Amino acid sequence: MDEERMEKTEVVPGSTGAYIGFEILFALPGVGLICAIIFGFFSKNENMRHYARAHIATWGILIGFFIMALIGNSGR
């Protein structure tokens, strides 16, 4: 099974410009989130998948902190 997965995935490092472009794309409201989800789960490039998943996880953590801050300040 690992051999099949290795054949389907590519491990090609992206250039600096590519990562800057993806960061700009992911920063777009709505469209960026959809693109990050698509790249994170359906990209054949393993590095791109990991980068998109890290971006999604970062936003999840930030939103979690924001919600905790709102709940913490609601009692005042």
C-alpha positions as CSV (number, residue, x, y, z in Angstrom):
1,M,0.0,0.0,0.0
2,D,2.9,2.4,0.7
3,E,4.3,1.8,-2.7
4,E,1.0,2.7,-4.3
5,R,0.9,5.9,-2.3
6,M,4.4,6.8,-3.2
7,E,3.6,6.4,-6.9
8,K,0.6,8.7,-6.6
9,T,2.3,11.5,-4.7
10,E,5.1,13.9,-5.8
11,V,7.7,15.3,-3.4
12,V,8.7,18.4,-5.3
13,P,9.8,21.4,-3.3
14,G,8.2,24.6,-4.3
15,S,10.0,27.8,-5.1
16,T,9.9,30.8,-2.8
17,G,7.7,32.6,-5.3
18,A,5.3,29.7,-5.4
19,Y,4.9,29.8,-1.6
20,I,4.4,33.6,-1.6
21,G,1.8,33.2,-4.3
22,F,0.0,30.5,-2.3
23,E,0.1,32.7,0.8
24,I,-1.5,35.5,-1.1
25,L,-4.1,33.1,-2.6
26,F,-5.0,31.7,0.9
27,A,-5.4,35.2,2.3
28,L,-8.3,35.9,0.0
29,P,-11.6,35.7,2.0
30,G,-13.7,32.7,1.1
31,V,-11.8,31.7,-2.0
32,G,-8.6,31.2,-0.1
33,L,-10.2,28.9,2.4
34,I,-11.7,26.8,-0.4
35,C,-8.4,26.6,-2.2
36,A,-6.6,25.7,1.0
37,I,-9.0,22.9,1.6
38,I,-8.7,21.6,-2.0
39,F,-4.9,21.8,-1.9
40,G,-4.8,20.3,1.6
41,F,-6.7,17.2,0.7
42,F,-6.5,16.7,-3.0
43,S,-3.1,17.9,-4.1
44,K,-0.7,15.3,-5.5
45,N,2.3,17.3,-4.3
46,E,3.0,16.2,-0.7
47,N,4.7,19.5,0.2
48,M,1.8,21.5,-1.0
49,R,-0.6,19.3,1.0
50,H,1.3,19.8,4.2
51,Y,1.6,23.6,3.6
52,A,-2.1,24.0,3.0
53,R,-3.0,21.8,6.0
54,A,-0.7,23.9,8.2
55,H,-2.4,27.0,7.0
56,I,-5.8,25.6,7.8
57,A,-4.6,24.5,11.3
58,T,-3.2,27.9,12.0
59,W,-6.5,29.6,11.2
60,G,-8.3,27.0,13.3
61,I,-6.1,27.8,16.3
62,L,-6.5,31.5,15.8
63,I,-10.3,31.2,15.6
64,G,-10.3,29.1,18.7
65,F,-8.3,31.7,20.7
66,F,-10.7,34.4,19.4
67,I,-13.7,32.4,20.6
68,M,-12.1,31.8,24.0
69,A,-11.4,35.6,24.3
70,L,-15.0,36.4,23.5
71,I,-16.3,33.9,26.0
72,G,-13.8,35.1,28.7
73,N,-14.9,38.7,28.2
74,S,-18.6,38.1,28.1
75,G,-18.9,38.0,31.9
76,R,-17.7,41.6,32.4
